[in-house]
């Protein structure tokens, strides 16, 4: 199970810097998590100020 970023994302970039496998990239309007690369560690969810990183 991978994490995903929902529409609550404010594009602050906190999650991208915390991802140990570089699965997070900046999208057009919000950040995006590559489900194939995500290891379900939850580091992104731990630092997201608006709780936009959610387990799928």
MARTORBA-711633 format. One record per residue: residue number from 1; residue in three letters; x, y, z of N, C-alpha, C, O in turn. Coordinates in pm, whole numbers, plus 50000, padded with zeros to 5 digits. Atoms other than C-alpha are relative to their C-alpha. Example, Ala and Ser with C-alpha at 12.3 -4.5 7.8 and 13.67 -1.06 7.14 Angstrom:
BEGIN
+-----+------+--------+---------+-------+---------+----------+-------+--------+---------+-------+--------+---------+-------+
: seq : type : n.east : n.north :  n.up : ca.east : ca.north : ca.up : c.east : c.north :  c.up : o.east : o.north :  o.up :
+-----+------+--------+---------+-------+---------+----------+-------+--------+---------+-------+--------+---------+-------+
:   1 :  ALA :  50089 :   49881 : 50000 :   51230 :    49550 : 50780 :  50090 :   50120 : 50000 :  50194 :   50118 : 50066 :
:   2 :  SER :  49918 :   49881 : 49994 :   51367 :    49894 : 50714 :  49923 :   50109 : 50073 :  49974 :   50220 : 50090 :
+-----+------+--------+---------+-------+---------+----------+-------+--------+---------+-------+--------+---------+-------+
***
This chain:
BEGIN
+-----+------+--------+---------+-------+---------+----------+-------+--------+---------+-------+--------+---------+-------+
: seq : type : n.east : n.north :  n.up : ca.east : ca.north : ca.up : c.east : c.north :  c.up : o.east : o.north :  o.up :
+-----+------+--------+---------+-------+---------+----------+-------+--------+---------+-------+--------+---------+-------+
:   1 :  UNK :  50084 :   49882 : 50000 :   50000 :    50000 : 50000 :  50088 :   50124 : 50000 :  50181 :   50135 : 50080 :
:   2 :  UNK :  49920 :   49877 : 50012 :   50140 :    50338 : 49901 :  49922 :   50119 : 50056 :  49801 :   50112 : 50077 :
:   3 :  UNK :  50063 :   49875 : 49960 :   50071 :    50689 : 50019 :  49965 :   50079 : 49875 :  50021 :   50057 : 49768 :
:   4 :  UNK :  50040 :   49909 : 50109 :   49903 :    50951 : 49800 :  49981 :   50137 : 50062 :  49964 :   50151 : 50183 :
:   5 :  UNK :  50020 :   49863 : 49955 :   49865 :    51325 : 49823 :  49866 :   50048 : 49944 :  49842 :   50043 : 49824 :
:   6 :  UNK :  50133 :   49957 : 50045 :   49512 :    51462 : 49813 :  49996 :   50150 : 49969 :  50098 :   50218 : 49976 :
:   7 :  UNK :  50015 :   49861 : 50045 :   49376 :    51799 : 49701 :  50018 :   50103 : 50111 :  50017 :   50223 : 50084 :
:   8 :  UNK :  49973 :   49907 : 49889 :   49437 :    51951 : 50047 :  50144 :   50053 : 49994 :  50178 :   50146 : 50068 :
:   9 :  UNK :  49859 :   49961 : 50013 :   49806 :    51985 : 49943 :  50013 :   50150 : 49971 :  49944 :   50204 : 49885 :
:  10 :  UNK :  49973 :   49857 : 50021 :   49936 :    52343 : 49967 :  50133 :   50023 : 49927 :  50181 :   50136 : 49920 :
:  11 :  UNK :  49874 :   49994 : 50076 :   50253 :    52266 : 49765 :  50114 :   50064 : 50077 :  50190 :   50143 : 50021 :
:  12 :  UNK :  49893 :   49942 : 49918 :   50487 :    52354 : 50051 :  50135 :   49931 : 49979 :  50240 :   49990 : 50004 :
:  13 :  UNK :  49877 :   50073 : 50027 :   50742 :    52086 : 49956 :  50059 :   49926 : 50118 :  50163 :   49861 : 50104 :
:  14 :  UNK :  49947 :   50068 : 49882 :   50791 :    51950 : 50308 :  50012 :   49849 : 49978 :  50110 :   49788 : 50020 :
:  15 :  UNK :  50001 :   50146 : 50021 :   50705 :    51596 : 50201 :  50112 :   49954 : 49907 :  50174 :   49850 : 49930 :
:  16 :  UNK :  49898 :   50039 : 50099 :   50944 :    51588 : 49905 :  50136 :   49984 : 50065 :  50209 :   49889 : 50035 :
:  17 :  UNK :  49869 :   50004 : 49934 :   51245 :    51659 : 50123 :  50013 :   49883 : 50097 :  50124 :   49836 : 50123 :
:  18 :  UNK :  49997 :   50108 : 49901 :   51150 :    51386 : 50373 :  49997 :   49860 : 49940 :  50033 :   49764 : 50008 :
:  19 :  UNK :  50014 :   50133 : 50061 :   51092 :    51099 : 50128 :  50136 :   49934 : 49981 :  50220 :   49986 : 49908 :
:  20 :  UNK :  49870 :   50066 : 50008 :   51380 :    50852 : 50166 :  50029 :   49932 : 49865 :  50143 :   49897 : 49836 :
:  21 :  UNK :  49981 :   50067 : 50129 :   51324 :    50699 : 49820 :  49968 :   50092 : 49881 :  49956 :   50045 : 49768 :
:  22 :  UNK :  50028 :   49900 : 50104 :   51250 :    51020 : 49623 :  49879 :   49966 : 49915 :  49883 :   49979 : 49792 :
:  23 :  UNK :  50122 :   50036 : 50070 :   50899 :    50906 : 49532 :  49908 :   50118 : 49978 :  49807 :   50106 : 49910 :
:  24 :  UNK :  50087 :   49884 : 50006 :   50753 :    51256 : 49561 :  50059 :   50106 : 49907 :  50176 :   50143 : 49917 :
:  25 :  UNK :  49959 :   49894 : 50093 :   50767 :    51516 : 49284 :  49893 :   50107 : 49996 :  49778 :   50084 : 50033 :
:  26 :  UNK :  50094 :   49890 : 50013 :   50606 :    51851 : 49221 :  49917 :   49982 : 49875 :  49971 :   49969 : 49765 :
:  27 :  UNK :  50091 :   50011 : 50113 :   50300 :    51822 : 48998 :  49957 :   50139 : 49953 :  50017 :   50239 : 49993 :
:  28 :  UNK :  50049 :   49872 : 50052 :   50106 :    52094 : 48817 :  49944 :   50090 : 50111 :  49974 :   50209 : 50116 :
:  29 :  UNK :  50060 :   49918 : 49894 :   49909 :    52208 : 49121 :  50027 :   49947 : 50140 :  50021 :   50022 : 50237 :
:  30 :  UNK :  49965 :   50061 : 49872 :   50000 :    51964 : 49401 :  50116 :   49903 : 49980 :  50150 :   49869 : 49867 :
:  31 :  UNK :  49893 :   50100 : 50010 :   50282 :    51723 : 49482 :  49938 :   49863 : 49973 :  49822 :   49839 : 50003 :
:  32 :  UNK :  50047 :   50132 : 50042 :   50253 :    51365 : 49354 :  50095 :   49894 : 50055 :  50216 :   49912 : 50055 :
:  33 :  UNK :  49920 :   50113 : 49954 :   50371 :    51034 : 49501 :  49991 :   49888 : 49897 :  49882 :   49848 : 49858 :
:  34 :  UNK :  49994 :   50113 : 50092 :   50483 :    50759 : 49263 :  49974 :   49873 : 50081 :  50057 :   49833 : 50162 :
:  35 :  UNK :  50041 :   50117 : 49924 :   50301 :    50453 : 49399 :  50095 :   49882 : 49982 :  50110 :   49799 : 50072 :
:  36 :  UNK :  49906 :   50109 : 50026 :   50554 :    50217 : 49240 :  50127 :   50013 : 50082 :  50190 :   49912 : 50116 :
:  37 :  UNK :  49876 :   49974 : 49927 :   50843 :    50378 : 49428 :  49976 :   50011 : 50151 :  50065 :   49978 : 50230 :
:  38 :  UNK :  50033 :   49980 : 49859 :   50669 :    50454 : 49760 :  50016 :   49871 : 50080 :  49970 :   49765 : 50037 :
:  39 :  UNK :  49979 :   50116 : 49914 :   50772 :    50218 : 50041 :  49907 :   49999 : 50121 :  49924 :   49919 : 50212 :
:  40 :  UNK :  50101 :   49994 : 49894 :   50480 :    50312 : 50269 :  50061 :   50028 : 50137 :  50016 :   49973 : 50238 :
:  41 :  UNK :  49932 :   49972 : 49873 :   50711 :    50453 : 50536 :  49927 :   50105 : 50083 :  49941 :   50107 : 50206 :
:  42 :  UNK :  50076 :   49899 : 49929 :   50485 :    50747 : 50626 :  50076 :   50126 : 50036 :  50022 :   50211 : 50106 :
:  43 :  UNK :  49921 :   49881 : 49969 :   50763 :    51006 : 50648 :  49931 :   50126 : 49948 :  49934 :   50230 : 50013 :
:  44 :  UNK :  50069 :   49886 : 50058 :   50562 :    51237 : 50423 :  49882 :   50043 : 50088 :  49862 :   50162 : 50112 :
:  45 :  UNK :  50116 :   49971 : 49915 :   50252 :    51213 : 50642 :  50042 :   50064 : 50132 :  49970 :   50148 : 50186 :
:  46 :  UNK :  49952 :   49947 : 49874 :   50457 :    51290 : 50951 :  50032 :   50149 : 49994 :  50021 :   50219 : 50095 :
:  47 :  UNK :  49960 :   49859 : 50012 :   50567 :    51630 : 50816 :  49899 :   50089 : 49929 :  49915 :   50211 : 49928 :
:  48 :  UNK :  50098 :   49919 : 50075 :   50265 :    51743 : 50612 :  49918 :   50087 : 50095 :  49850 :   50036 : 50184 :
:  49 :  UNK :  50072 :   49910 : 49910 :   50118 :    52052 : 50778 :  49848 :   50001 : 49984 :  49777 :   50051 : 50071 :
:  50 :  UNK :  50144 :   50000 : 50023 :   49772 :    51998 : 50627 :  49943 :   49858 : 49986 :  49829 :   49841 : 49942 :
:  51 :  UNK :  50042 :   50141 : 50005 :   49750 :    51616 : 50646 :  49951 :   49956 : 49862 :  49852 :   49884 : 49849 :
:  52 :  UNK :  50036 :   50036 : 50137 :   49737 :    51581 : 50267 :  50060 :   49868 : 49954 :  50017 :   49813 : 49852 :
:  53 :  UNK :  49938 :   50128 : 50035 :   49957 :    51269 : 50259 :  49922 :   49890 : 50073 :  49923 :   49884 : 50196 :
:  54 :  UNK :  50087 :   50100 : 49941 :   49727 :    50974 : 50315 :  50032 :   49860 : 49946 :  50070 :   49845 : 49830 :
:  55 :  UNK :  49979 :   50139 : 50042 :   49763 :    50595 : 50305 :  49885 :   49959 : 49909 :  49770 :   49994 : 49932 :
:  56 :  UNK :  50100 :   50048 : 50096 :   49581 :    50433 : 50015 :  49961 :   49859 : 50028 :  49877 :   49803 : 49957 :
+-----+------+--------+---------+-------+---------+----------+-------+--------+---------+-------+--------+---------+-------+
***
